[in-house]
Amino acid sequence: MSPGLLYALAGMLLFVMGLAGFALLRHLLRRLMAFNLVGSGTFLVLVGLAQRPDGEPDPVAQALVLTGIVVAIAATALALVLMRRWFDLTGRTRLDGEADE
Amino acid sequence: MKAGVVTVLALLLGGILAPVVVAVASADPGTSLHTLVQTRLEASGVEHPVTAVLLNFRAYDTLLEIGVLVVAGITGMSLSRAGARAEPELRSTNTLLHALARWFVPLMLLLAAWLLWAGSHRPGGAFQAGAVLAAAGVMMRLTGLPTAWIAPGPMLRLGLSAGFSVFLLVAAVGALTGRAFLAYPPLLSGPLILVIETLLTLSIGMILLGLYVAAAQRDGADE
């Protein structure tokens, strides 16, 4: 198994873990982290698959991932701002009607 | 109960995805984008393939990306009602930290400039440099160095939008003068990419720092 494939499979594992976490968790910060795990897993799959046997990785996939990372950072920061505001306004850390733990 | 169902579904998905990943990894793509980029690298105006893809071959992605960033930045900053006011309780009063920050901030600015320049021929570029810029700004803010330039005002607006507007302008000029949208004049592509990247660095740094400032603000603390 090539290292690139190993990275891709690890990324797939992160993706699935993040997806499960996103479905299960209710705390907004945890959900955001799970969502980021999904994103990071996807990036790892792309970067892993872009590794080529001759040593030169595919620059197109790398550029796509770099673009994705920057957007993901901005989206995460915006989500944090929104959560902060939500918490300030309602005092809650989750969206549904259940009481906080 | 719910946790069990989700776990089983996730494992099932993983079981389906793993062979797909293996199959994709072993598939022969036929025409390789990698060689395509290598053969056209001369014409891109830069020597590093990733930068060539980001700022030339797939400049569309980067243009839209900085657009998304500007929208995210503006949204985030308009949500924080207090404006970019320094929060004294977040600051550290450690003298060692202050002394170190005074050394680190110029070094980080230098590093950002180097990363920006390095992008033309080795790993580096606008995003890495912008991230370092934002980190320098966070450090200045946490140690209480003056960060008045992040306060809402014309300078902030200019800084936020400079990267996107200049990129869009270059793209539109390309379309208006008979080339394609986002096609650079062949001889000018190197200098144009450098100008765009410099402004992108500035804008990305400001947007990330602005979002950091907006997220750290406490709503109840505004006057």
Interface residues (C-beta under 8 A of the other chain):
Chain A: S2 G4 L5 A8 L9 M12 L13 F15 V16 M17 L19 A20 A23 L24 V45 G48 L49 R52 E56 P57 D58 P59 V60 Q62 A63 L64 L66 T67 I69 V70 V71 I73 A74 A75 A77 L78 L80 V81 L82 R84 R85 D88 L89
Chain B: K2 A3 V6 T7 L9 A10 L11 L13 G14 L17 A18 V21 V22 V24 A25 S32 L33 H34 V37 P49 V50 A52 V53 L54 F57 R58 D61 T62 E65 V68 L69 A72 G73 T75 G76 L79 S80 G125 F127 A131 I204 I207 L208 L211 Y212 A214 A215 Q217 R218 D219 G220
